[in-house]
Amino acid sequence: MSASETLILTISSRGTGKLSSSHDYPVRGRGGMGVNATDKAMRGGPIVTAFPVETGDQIMLVTSAGQSIRVPVDGISFRSRSAGGVKVFDTGRGEEVVSVARIADQGDAVEAVEAATPEAPQGDAE
C-alpha cells in the first residue's frame, strides 16, 4: 500500500508548507463538506496551492514583490493533514506567496541528453 502512496505538498500565503500522505485525505461523496488541509488557527494564512510531488522534485515559489526561491521537496517536513506547516520561504512584511511551480526531478533526462550529444570534430591530424 505504501508503494501507491503519493506525497501532497501544501503551501500557504505566508510561506509555510508541509508534505502529507495522500492517504490522509479521504474520498468524499457528492455533497460532502470536504476535509481541512491545515490546522484551525491558519497561522500560515490561506492555502495558495496543494499538489502531488515526489521527494526528488524541487519547487519554485514566487511572492507578490517578485522574489523567487527554488526549494528541494526533500527539505520540507512531513506532517499530518491537519497539522500546521513549517517555514519554507520567509516572506517580508506585506508580502505573500502568489505562485508555486513543481520542477520535476530531471536527473535521468540530463544524463540522456549528455549521452546523445555528438562530440565535436577534432581538427585535422595530418
Secondary structure, DSSP 4 states (H G I P E B T S, - for coil): -GGG--EEEEEETTSEEEEEEGGGS----TT-----SS-TT-TT-SEEEEEEE-TT-EEEEEETTS-EEEEEGGGSPB--TTS--EESS---TT--EEEEEEE---HHHHHHHHHHSPPPP-----
